């Protein structure tokens, strides 16, 4: 996956200025390949609709993906005749490549695209971009699968579309309803952050963009559309579906191993109400408690199973130490990802080392309980040992959660608050971190990474 991007905080959602500027408010891209017949009527129809109904300035950009017919000539003629139309010529095919090229060089604050067949009713265009202009959302998509959408298409395409979206929901936990509808928009400031992360250059491009945006916590607005299938579409369904499935596998694997550092796309303070801290209330406490309890229950079962296996050939103390060590490593890794949302390999070794300190505390409690039991009853039954270990682990669980939350995986958002109070760094001291956890004043590492931003330049078609 791409990581050569310049990371930074996403801009706050604001209403776009309405005063007249040189840059048009909306830039609608139409990616085309060998569309000499449909291109001109499409552009003229879209131009007429925007001129009549769109209240802001606009631009229509034709992105020619290495067409071999008369499409470049038609594009150049429209560019010369209509002031709001411009043409780009790319020497490589790929809808995603065309969109990335145009969007990366556009100066319009709102970027959109639609298919050349205009299958989507144009009356949905203003509702599509209005939430982006107002600052309500960062992305917007047309949905053919909404209950209020009116769609005319064959059963084959209907089945493929619904099956594909079902795959996205089950494999990538996508919550948007229609990834393939060729009718989407994005704010330019958001596109500048997300586009370098999108690897696909074909039909999977916008699906990948939506998945990354959703995982980054951005708001995606959906608009029900009226849509009529184009029976003359030249899209190869089988090859497109194959490439889409490959893209789903690639993105899913990258998300699973933490190769996409989406946590670096931090939302600005106050832009999302979930980002606002209340005095004395640690952020995300309820969610983290649920995650910790689930991980804790599973790791406890894993620990007891290991203890029973080791106990068959070792003493209680040795079996307890071995089982607790293995389960502690698994517990730290699971809490790191699932409870505290830390992804990627950065800091993984340090987190495991800190987790072993927490493990040592748990080991002291459980080993001390076993030693006390052995001193009290001599040769206790195996069921009694398990009962004592469960009780000791319950006592250690509260302490483990506080240390994990305050010391191992501190709340990064509190770092700015700590810096205003002084230069001290409680994250280096478990006892200070534990005190901070009890009071709700949590430390954070405040680290940010930056990478060099690289982009390929493409040439514009001459008039």
HUUR-V973995 format. One record per residue. RES is the residue in one letter. PSI is psi in degrees with one decimal (* if undefined). OMEGA is omega in radians with two decimals (none if undefined). D_CENTER is the distance of its C-alpha to the mean C-alpha in Angstrom with 2 decimals. Layout:
RES	PSI	OMEGA	D_CENTER
RES	PSI	OMEGA	D_CENTER
This chain:
X	157.8	-3.12	13.40
X	131.0	3.05	13.98
X	6.0	-3.07	14.18
X	55.3	-3.12	17.05
X	157.5	3.11	15.53
X	111.9	-3.04	16.78
X	149.0	3.11	14.41
X	170.5	-3.14	15.09
X	134.6	3.09	14.44
X	144.2	-3.10	13.07
X	151.0	3.08	16.20
X	149.5	3.12	17.36
X	122.1	3.14	17.71
X	153.8	3.05	21.34
X	131.1	-3.13	23.76
X	143.4	3.12	24.54
X	139.8	-3.07	28.16
X	-6.0	-3.12	30.52
X	155.6	-3.08	33.30
X	129.2	3.09	34.22
X	172.1	3.12	32.83
X	-38.4	-3.12	33.22
X	132.1	3.07	29.65
X	150.0	-3.13	29.09
X	-37.7	-3.06	26.53
X	135.3	3.05	25.13
X	110.4	-3.12	24.85
X	119.3	3.14	24.73
X	137.0	3.06	24.30
X	100.4	3.10	26.14
X	133.0	-3.07	25.49
X	151.7	3.00	28.74
X	113.6	-3.13	30.54
X	57.8	-3.13	34.23
X	43.4	-3.08	34.29
X	-28.0	-3.10	37.69
X	-42.9	-3.01	38.85
X	-16.4	-2.97	36.01
X	-52.3	-3.06	34.65
X	-50.1	3.10	37.38
X	-33.0	3.11	37.71
X	-50.2	-3.08	33.92
X	-42.9	-3.13	33.72
X	-37.1	3.10	36.86
X	-45.2	3.13	35.76
X	-42.0	3.14	32.39
X	-44.3	3.11	34.25
X	-39.0	3.13	36.82
X	-45.6	-3.13	34.35
X	-39.1	3.14	32.44
X	-32.2	-3.12	35.80
X	-35.5	-2.91	37.02
X	-22.2	-3.03	34.10
X	124.7	-3.02	31.49
X	-5.2	-3.12	32.54
X	174.0	3.07	31.01
X	153.2	-3.06	31.53
X	166.3	3.06	29.69
X	145.0	3.02	29.54
X	122.1	-3.11	29.29
X	122.5	3.07	28.21
X	119.4	3.14	29.34
X	99.6	-3.09	27.35
X	116.0	-3.10	29.80
X	70.1	3.04	28.36
X	43.4	3.12	31.59
X	148.8	-3.14	33.70
X	0.9	3.10	37.13
X	-149.7	-3.09	38.97
X	11.5	-3.14	40.00
X	-43.4	3.11	36.52
X	-36.3	3.12	36.68
X	-43.0	3.11	40.04
X	-42.3	3.13	38.87
X	-44.2	-3.13	35.89
X	-38.4	3.14	38.26
X	-42.4	3.10	40.70
X	-37.7	3.09	38.18
X	-40.4	-3.10	36.96
X	-33.2	-3.04	40.61
X	-35.9	-3.03	41.57
X	119.1	-3.10	38.73
X	-29.1	-3.08	37.76
X	4.9	-3.11	34.26
X	136.1	3.02	33.52
X	158.2	-3.06	32.64
X	136.6	3.00	32.20
X	144.7	3.07	30.17
X	121.2	3.08	31.34
X	141.1	-3.11	29.22
X	5.0	3.09	31.10
X	146.4	-3.14	28.33
X	165.4	3.07	26.96
X	116.7	3.13	23.40
X	-42.6	3.12	21.78
X	-40.3	3.11	18.52
X	-40.7	3.14	20.78
X	-44.0	-3.13	22.68
X	-42.5	3.13	19.84
X	-41.0	-3.12	18.43
X	-51.4	-3.09	22.05
X	-47.3	-3.09	22.96
X	-34.1	-3.12	19.92
X	-25.7	-3.09	20.09
X	-0.6	-3.12	23.75
X	146.9	3.09	23.90
X	6.5	3.14	25.10
X	141.1	-3.13	24.24
X	-20.8	3.10	21.86
X	127.0	-3.10	20.61
X	135.7	-3.14	19.87
X	167.1	3.00	20.27
X	155.0	3.05	21.40
X	158.0	-3.13	23.51
X	153.5	-3.05	25.48
X	-21.9	-3.13	29.06
X	-9.5	-3.12	30.59
X	44.9	3.09	29.50
X	-29.7	3.14	29.00
X	133.4	3.09	27.13
X	129.1	-3.05	29.56
X	-14.3	3.09	29.37
X	-14.6	3.12	29.96
X	-5.2	-3.06	26.25
X	-47.1	3.13	25.43
X	-45.2	3.05	26.31
X	-25.7	3.13	24.42
X	-45.4	-3.03	21.35
X	-14.7	-3.10	21.45
X	-44.7	3.12	23.16
X	-25.8	3.11	20.14
X	-38.1	3.10	18.76
X	-38.7	-3.11	22.26
X	-17.1	-3.10	22.73
X	4.5	-3.12	19.55
X	-37.2	-3.06	18.41
X	164.4	3.10	15.15
X	-31.2	3.11	13.07
X	159.3	3.08	12.91
X	142.5	-3.14	15.45
X	148.6	2.97	16.33
X	140.1	-3.11	19.63
X	121.9	3.05	19.92
X	-8.8	-3.07	22.92
X	4.7	3.05	22.23
X	151.3	-3.11	22.70
X	-30.5	-3.12	25.99
X	1.7	3.08	27.48
X	149.9	3.09	26.70
X	111.4	-2.97	29.80
X	136.9	3.06	29.34
X	109.3	3.08	32.07
X	164.4	-3.09	31.33
X	161.8	-3.11	32.69
X	-28.9	-3.12	31.86
X	-50.1	3.14	30.60
X	-34.2	3.09	27.76
X	-45.7	-3.14	27.04
X	-44.9	-3.11	26.78
X	-43.1	-3.12	24.58
X	-46.0	-3.13	22.10
X	-36.6	3.12	21.94
X	-40.7	3.14	21.84
X	-44.1	3.13	18.91
X	-30.8	3.05	16.84
X	-38.4	3.09	18.11
X	-42.4	3.13	16.92
X	-41.6	-3.12	13.32
X	-38.5	-3.07	13.62
X	-33.4	-3.06	15.45
X	-36.5	-3.09	13.73
X	4.8	3.14	9.95
X	35.1	3.13	10.36
X	140.1	-3.14	9.60
X	-12.8	3.08	11.34
X	153.9	-2.93	12.37
X	-28.0	-3.02	15.88
X	103.7	-3.08	16.73
X	-21.4	-2.97	14.74
X	-7.5	-3.13	17.99
X	124.5	-3.11	19.85
X	63.0	-3.05	20.89
X	89.3	-3.01	20.54
X	160.5	3.12	17.53
X	154.8	-3.14	17.22
X	147.9	3.04	15.10
X	139.9	-3.06	16.35
X	-38.9	-3.13	17.55
X	-31.3	3.08	16.51
X	-40.1	3.13	12.81
X	-36.3	-3.14	13.49
X	-30.2	3.13	15.17
X	-35.1	-3.00	12.16
X	-35.3	-3.03	9.83
X	-41.9	3.12	12.77
X	-16.6	-3.12	13.77
X	-15.2	-3.08	10.65
X	124.2	-3.06	11.42
X	-34.0	-3.03	14.21
X	145.2	3.10	15.72
X	5.3	-3.11	18.70
X	-136.3	-3.05	19.83
X	-20.2	-3.12	19.05
X	-5.0	-3.05	15.65
X	-53.1	-3.05	14.44
X	-28.8	3.04	13.32
X	-45.0	3.11	11.72
X	-40.6	3.11	9.56
X	-42.8	-3.13	8.91
X	-42.0	-3.14	8.09
X	-45.2	-3.14	5.71
X	-41.0	3.13	3.70
X	-42.6	3.14	4.91
X	-42.4	3.12	4.55
X	-26.8	3.12	1.78
X	-0.1	3.09	3.65
X	16.7	-3.14	6.31
X	156.1	-3.11	7.97
X	127.1	-3.14	10.84
X	116.7	-3.14	11.62
X	135.1	-3.13	15.40
X	135.4	-3.12	17.22
X	122.2	3.03	20.82
X	137.1	-3.08	23.33
X	156.4	2.93	25.19
X	127.1	-2.94	28.56
X	131.3	3.11	28.26
X	123.9	-3.09	31.07
X	140.8	3.08	30.56
X	109.9	-3.10	32.09
X	-17.4	-3.11	34.56
X	15.5	-3.12	35.07
X	137.6	-3.12	31.49
X	8.1	-3.13	31.58
X	128.3	3.08	28.17
X	106.7	-3.01	28.77
X	-42.9	-3.06	27.07
X	-49.7	-3.13	27.54
X	-37.8	3.11	26.29
X	-43.5	3.13	23.29
X	-38.9	3.13	22.41
X	-45.7	3.13	22.95
X	-36.2	3.11	20.68
X	-42.2	3.14	17.91
X	-37.1	3.06	18.38
X	-39.7	3.11	18.36
X	-39.6	3.10	15.04
X	-44.0	3.13	13.62
X	-44.4	-3.11	15.31
X	-47.8	-3.13	14.14
X	-41.2	3.12	10.37
X	-40.8	3.11	11.00
X	-41.0	3.12	13.22
X	-39.9	3.10	11.07
X	-36.7	-3.09	8.43
X	-37.6	-3.10	11.70
X	0.5	3.12	13.44
X	26.0	-3.13	10.92
X	-11.5	3.12	11.57
X	102.3	-3.08	8.34
X	65.6	-3.09	8.98
X	-17.7	3.14	5.93
X	-15.7	3.12	8.42
X	-13.7	3.07	10.70
X	62.8	-3.04	9.27
X	138.8	3.05	11.30
X	146.7	3.12	12.41
X	150.4	-3.11	16.17
X	131.1	3.11	18.50
X	-11.8	3.13	19.68
X	-32.1	3.10	17.19
X	127.2	-3.10	15.60
X	-22.1	3.10	18.34
X	-16.2	3.13	16.36
X	-10.5	-3.05	16.53
X	128.2	3.13	20.29
X	136.7	3.02	22.39
X	139.6	-3.11	25.65
X	126.3	3.08	28.56
X	0.7	-3.13	29.07
X	105.3	3.12	26.02
X	136.4	-3.11	23.38
X	137.7	3.06	19.82
X	21.0	-3.05	18.10
X	-45.0	-3.09	21.42
X	-45.7	-3.13	21.67
X	-40.7	-3.13	18.33
X	-35.5	3.10	19.16
X	-42.6	3.11	22.65
X	-47.7	3.12	21.65
X	-40.4	3.14	19.45
X	-39.7	3.13	22.30
X	-41.9	3.12	24.88
X	-48.4	3.11	23.28
X	-40.3	-3.14	22.87
X	-41.2	3.13	26.32
X	-44.4	-3.14	27.99
X	-41.4	-3.14	26.81
X	-30.2	3.07	27.73
X	-44.0	3.08	31.05
X	-41.0	3.10	31.91
X	-41.8	3.12	31.03
X	-45.9	-3.14	33.20
X	-36.8	3.08	36.10
X	-44.6	3.11	36.01
X	-41.1	3.14	36.14
X	-43.3	3.14	38.89
X	-39.0	3.13	40.93
X	-45.5	-3.13	40.65
X	-30.9	-3.08	41.57
X	-22.4	-3.14	44.29
X	-23.3	-3.09	46.22
X	3.3	-3.08	47.07
X	168.8	3.10	46.61
X	162.5	-3.14	47.72
X	-43.9	-3.10	45.75
X	-44.1	-3.13	44.74
X	-41.9	3.12	43.63
X	-39.7	3.12	41.79
X	-44.1	-3.12	40.02
X	-44.7	-3.13	39.00
X	-45.7	-3.13	37.69
X	-40.0	-3.12	35.77
X	-36.2	3.13	34.28
X	-49.2	-3.12	33.25
X	-45.9	-3.11	31.41
X	-29.8	3.12	29.72
X	-40.5	3.10	28.83
X	-45.6	3.11	26.93
X	-37.7	-3.13	24.97
X	-42.9	3.13	24.52
X	-43.4	-3.14	23.17
X	-41.9	-3.13	20.62
X	-43.5	3.11	19.48
X	-35.0	3.12	19.44
X	-44.9	-3.06	17.57
X	-48.7	-2.96	14.52
X	-40.7	-3.06	14.97
X	-46.1	-3.04	16.89
X	1.2	2.99	15.84
X	30.8	3.11	12.22
X	120.6	-3.10	13.35
X	160.4	-3.13	11.76
X	171.0	-3.08	13.58
X	-11.9	-3.11	17.35
X	123.6	3.09	18.19
X	3.6	-3.07	20.65
X	-41.3	-3.14	20.74
X	-43.6	3.12	24.51
X	-40.5	3.13	25.16
X	-40.9	3.12	23.31
X	-37.1	3.11	25.42
X	-42.7	3.08	28.51
X	-35.1	3.09	27.95
X	-32.1	3.11	27.29
X	-30.5	3.04	30.68
X	-42.9	3.07	32.31
X	-39.1	3.09	31.01
X	-40.4	-3.12	32.29
X	-37.0	3.10	35.66
X	-44.0	3.09	35.97
X	-37.8	3.11	35.28
X	-40.9	3.13	37.72
X	-42.8	-3.14	40.36
X	-47.6	-3.09	40.08
X	-40.7	3.12	40.21
X	-39.2	3.08	42.84
X	-37.6	3.11	44.91
X	-41.1	3.10	44.78
X	-39.6	3.13	45.96
X	-40.8	3.10	48.68
X	-39.7	3.12	49.86
X	-42.6	-3.13	49.96
X	-37.1	3.13	51.93
X	-29.6	-3.07	54.34
X	-37.5	-3.01	54.89
X	-2.4	3.09	55.40
X	-84.3	-3.13	56.16
X	82.4	-3.08	54.61
X	156.4	3.10	52.07
X	157.7	-3.13	50.81
X	-37.7	3.13	47.43
X	-34.3	3.10	46.25
X	-40.3	3.09	47.34
X	-44.4	3.14	45.39
X	-40.6	-3.14	42.20
X	-42.1	3.13	42.87
X	-40.8	3.13	43.39
X	-39.4	3.11	40.27
X	-44.7	3.13	38.17
X	-41.8	3.13	39.75
X	-38.6	3.12	39.20
X	-34.7	3.07	35.52
X	-39.3	3.12	35.06
X	-35.6	-3.13	36.63
X	-20.0	-3.06	34.43
X	-44.4	-3.13	31.20
X	-45.9	3.12	31.30
X	-37.8	3.14	32.01
X	-43.3	-3.13	29.27
X	-43.9	-3.13	26.58
X	-41.2	3.14	27.89
X	-39.7	3.10	27.98
X	-43.6	-3.07	24.53
X	-40.2	-3.01	23.07
X	-27.0	-3.01	25.34
X	-49.6	-3.08	26.10
X	-48.1	-3.12	23.84
X	71.2	-3.08	20.41
X	157.0	3.09	21.37
X	112.5	-3.06	19.49
X	-29.7	-3.06	18.43
X	-17.1	3.14	18.79
X	-6.0	-3.07	22.47
X	-40.7	-3.12	23.24
X	-36.8	3.11	24.29
X	-39.2	-3.13	26.61
X	-37.0	-3.12	28.19
X	-30.3	3.12	28.82
X	-20.7	-3.13	30.78
X	-22.6	-3.11	32.96
X	174.6	-3.04	33.99
X	-1.4	-3.07	33.28
X	151.4	-3.11	33.34
X	91.0	-3.09	30.51
X	-15.9	-3.06	30.63
X	-11.6	3.14	27.86
X	-4.8	-3.06	30.65
X	114.3	-3.12	32.84
X	-38.4	-3.09	32.04
X	-40.0	3.10	34.77
X	-39.2	3.12	33.58
X	-39.5	3.13	29.99
X	-39.6	3.08	31.38
X	-40.0	3.11	33.42
X	-35.5	3.14	30.45
X	-38.7	-3.14	28.57
X	-29.7	-3.12	31.62
X	-6.2	-3.14	31.81
X	6.1	3.14	28.14
X	96.0	-2.93	28.06
X	139.9	3.11	25.37
X	163.2	3.06	25.02
X	158.8	-3.07	22.04
X	-23.8	3.05	21.93
X	17.6	-3.09	20.61
X	142.6	3.06	19.87
X	146.1	3.13	17.92
X	149.3	3.07	17.75
X	143.2	3.13	18.46
X	151.2	3.13	18.66
X	136.7	-3.13	20.92
X	127.4	3.11	19.61
X	142.5	3.13	21.15
X	142.5	3.10	21.48
X	142.5	-3.14	24.00
X	139.2	3.14	26.58
X	150.7	-3.12	27.87
X	144.9	3.11	31.20
X	144.1	3.14	31.92
X	129.1	3.14	34.53
X	145.4	-3.14	37.88
X	*	none	39.68
